Amino acid sequence: MSGAARSWNGLPQAAHARQLALQVRDAVLPAADGSLLAHGNGRSYGDVCLNDGANVLLTRGLDRFMSFDRASGVLRCEAGVLLGDILALVLAQGWFLPVTPGTRHVTVGGAIANDVHGKNHHVAGSFGHHVRALELLRSDGSRLLCGPHRQAPWFAATVGGLGLTGCIVWAELQLMPVANAYMLVSERRFTGLRRFWELNDAAERAAPYTVAWIDCLARQPRGIFSSARHAPPQPALPPQRQAQRRMPVTPPVSLVNGLSLRAFNGLYYHRRLASGPALRHHGGFFYPLDGVRDWNRIYGRHGFYQYQCVLPPASSRDGIAAILAQIAASGQGSFLAVLKTFGARPAPGMLSFARPGATLALDFPNRGADSLRLFASLDAIVAQAGGALYPAKDARMPASLFRAGFPAWEAFSAFIDPRFSSSFWRRVNP
Ligand SMILES: Cc1cc2nc3c(=O)[nH]c(=O)nc-3n(C[C@H](O)[C@H](O)[C@H](O)COP(=O)(O)OP(=O)(O)OC[C@H]3O[C@@H](n4cnc5c(N)ncnc54)[C@H](O)[C@@H]3O)c2cc1C
């Protein structure tokens, strides 16, 4: 079968020799010429989930729930189960994901392999912190049962291991208790990064979820700062209102351009905010983009890039200011610009991205050489600041920046399954 397994941003494109659907009854990985790579739901931006010229193992068939203890919140499921499917099962029973990224359409295997983070990193760490155990199927047919205290080096290599240590078959997660499906959300408009840092410092002490949207086209960075907590028991809950919309076609050119961005950012910045904490359904708070199916199509046939960096605490204030100034000067704004800080909890994976400091994530339409020139200038700021780029959101970082940002890459290499590889890994290890 010729390859259609894609990444979310459509960049880079890959021609896979074969797409092999993995079944739970498979005792060993399927035979194929060339290397293998697990492909979850393709929600990564870039090539961590691609294996150009070789094979991908489609894991969505690993979709069974294996056990759930509703008293302790311990859930065991196969690696192709989506985070949204977990919520559909456990929320009504008073449990929630301890860490969730900005979309629910992500598999458990993908969440582990990128050690994804959410808006609560400062209190909960990353996804890998809540994995109690996992089973790894290697190409020699062996199955490794790993956890934080069992085969710990294999666990640390596999959490954030970009799918290279083998195929995760199932995982056991510790969920967190909640009273209902709602959040108490506070929003504040701010102008200037200094105000962002003030709001962030105060909110991180008081709220488990914090995040800021930034209008990076404004002369002075401005935005909306959100903080939230799970709502306590309520006498009555409002009805859920997240209408499902759809982007029906892929236009020939990006609908995101200077004009549409300025209009969107202006409207979004000035939208009406509640004066105090407001009760909102968790879906609208955690997954606003999931409300528009195929929203990635608005960027047109040429696709788009995401640029996500983390800068350490000592250099994050100057570094974030420099990056935003560079973007504003380039005129290449992003309508998804998110700024938040990570907490100090040591990462569970050798190649985990989330680490103490501030992280900025931005989407850019693919404008060819102009985009790449802008990213090279941002890379220089990130390197100077001692930061790193997120492999899950990357289609072009140079090998030097990867190695500087992930100094454990060499020790990690010893854990790579000899039959596994990816487009990303070959690119950053030329
Ligand atoms: C709208 C949107 C918002 C997002 N927000 C966030 C966010 O807030 N925080 C964040 O951290 N990320 C975020 N992401 C990125 C996303 O969470 C990650 O890229 C995630 O890993 C995608 O999971 P997937 O199931 O689609 O896996 P894929 O993208 O298909 O694969 C990701 C990696 O996992 C590996 N993999 C998948 N399954 C297995 C398996 N069974 N065994 C071994 N390896 C496996 C693949 O080889 C690949 O290296 C967002 C993405 C989108 C589209």
The ligand as a MOL file (V3000), in Angstrom:
LIG
                    3D

  0  0  0     0  0            999 V3000
M  V30 BEGIN CTAB
M  V30 COUNTS 53 58 0 0 0
M  V30 BEGIN ATOM
M  V30 1 C -4.5210 20.8480 17.9500 0
M  V30 2 C -3.3250 20.2100 18.5960 0
M  V30 3 C -2.9610 20.6100 19.8670 0
M  V30 4 C -1.8430 20.0310 20.4910 0
M  V30 5 N -1.5140 20.4550 21.7540 0
M  V30 6 C -0.4650 19.8910 22.3740 0
M  V30 7 C -0.1340 20.2700 23.7090 0
M  V30 8 O -0.8010 21.1160 24.3250 0
M  V30 9 N 0.9130 19.6530 24.3030 0
M  V30 10 C 1.6640 18.7050 23.6560 0
M  V30 11 O 2.6080 18.1800 24.2580 0
M  V30 12 N 1.3650 18.3200 22.3980 0
M  V30 13 C 0.3320 18.8910 21.7530 0
M  V30 14 N 0.0100 18.4920 20.4770 0
M  V30 15 C 0.8400 17.4550 19.8330 0
M  V30 16 C 0.3020 16.0430 20.0880 0
M  V30 17 O -0.2170 15.9350 21.3920 0
M  V30 18 C 1.4580 15.0350 19.9670 0
M  V30 19 O 2.1130 15.1980 18.7410 0
M  V30 20 C 1.0090 13.6010 20.1410 0
M  V30 21 O 2.1540 12.8130 20.3430 0
M  V30 22 C 0.2470 13.0700 18.9130 0
M  V30 23 O -0.2080 11.7540 19.1890 0
M  V30 24 P -0.6930 10.7610 18.0300 0
M  V30 25 O -1.4310 9.6570 18.6430 0
M  V30 26 O -1.3770 11.5360 16.9650 0
M  V30 27 O 0.7090 10.1910 17.5310 0
M  V30 28 P 1.5050 10.4000 16.1670 0
M  V30 29 O 1.5620 11.8500 15.8730 0
M  V30 30 O 0.9940 9.5040 15.1310 0
M  V30 31 O 2.9490 9.8820 16.6340 0
M  V30 32 C 3.6840 10.6390 17.5840 0
M  V30 33 C 4.8930 9.8380 18.0590 0
M  V30 34 O 4.4230 8.7450 18.8370 0
M  V30 35 C 4.9750 7.5300 18.3580 0
M  V30 36 N 3.9760 6.4920 18.6560 0
M  V30 37 C 2.6530 6.5320 18.4060 0
M  V30 38 N 2.0820 5.3800 18.8490 0
M  V30 39 C 3.0730 4.6290 19.3870 0
M  V30 40 C 3.1200 3.3360 19.9940 0
M  V30 41 N 2.0310 2.5800 20.1580 0
M  V30 42 N 4.3180 2.8720 20.3980 0
M  V30 43 C 5.4540 3.6110 20.2530 0
M  V30 44 N 5.4540 4.8440 19.7050 0
M  V30 45 C 4.2710 5.3400 19.2710 0
M  V30 46 C 5.2080 7.7770 16.8780 0
M  V30 47 O 6.2120 6.9130 16.3610 0
M  V30 48 C 5.6970 9.2290 16.9050 0
M  V30 49 O 7.0570 9.2790 17.2310 0
M  V30 50 C -1.0920 19.0410 19.8290 0
M  V30 51 C -1.4610 18.6240 18.5320 0
M  V30 52 C -2.5730 19.1960 17.9260 0
M  V30 53 C -2.9660 18.7440 16.5300 0
M  V30 END ATOM
M  V30 BEGIN BOND
M  V30 1 1 1 2
M  V30 2 1 2 3
M  V30 3 2 2 52
M  V30 4 2 3 4
M  V30 5 1 4 5
M  V30 6 1 4 50
M  V30 7 2 5 6
M  V30 8 1 6 7
M  V30 9 1 6 13
M  V30 10 2 7 8
M  V30 11 1 7 9
M  V30 12 1 9 10
M  V30 13 2 10 11
M  V30 14 1 10 12
M  V30 15 2 12 13
M  V30 16 1 13 14
M  V30 17 1 14 15
M  V30 18 1 14 50
M  V30 19 1 15 16
M  V30 20 1 16 17
M  V30 21 1 16 18
M  V30 22 1 18 19
M  V30 23 1 18 20
M  V30 24 1 20 21
M  V30 25 1 20 22
M  V30 26 1 22 23
M  V30 27 1 23 24
M  V30 28 2 24 25
M  V30 29 1 24 26
M  V30 30 1 24 27
M  V30 31 1 27 28
M  V30 32 2 28 29
M  V30 33 1 28 30
M  V30 34 1 28 31
M  V30 35 1 31 32
M  V30 36 1 32 33
M  V30 37 1 33 34
M  V30 38 1 33 48
M  V30 39 1 34 35
M  V30 40 1 35 36
M  V30 41 1 35 46
M  V30 42 1 36 37
M  V30 43 1 36 45
M  V30 44 2 37 38
M  V30 45 1 38 39
M  V30 46 1 39 40
M  V30 47 2 39 45
M  V30 48 1 40 41
M  V30 49 2 40 42
M  V30 50 1 42 43
M  V30 51 2 43 44
M  V30 52 1 44 45
M  V30 53 1 46 47
M  V30 54 1 46 48
M  V30 55 1 48 49
M  V30 56 2 50 51
M  V30 57 1 51 52
M  V30 58 1 52 53
M  V30 END BOND
M  V30 END CTAB
M  END
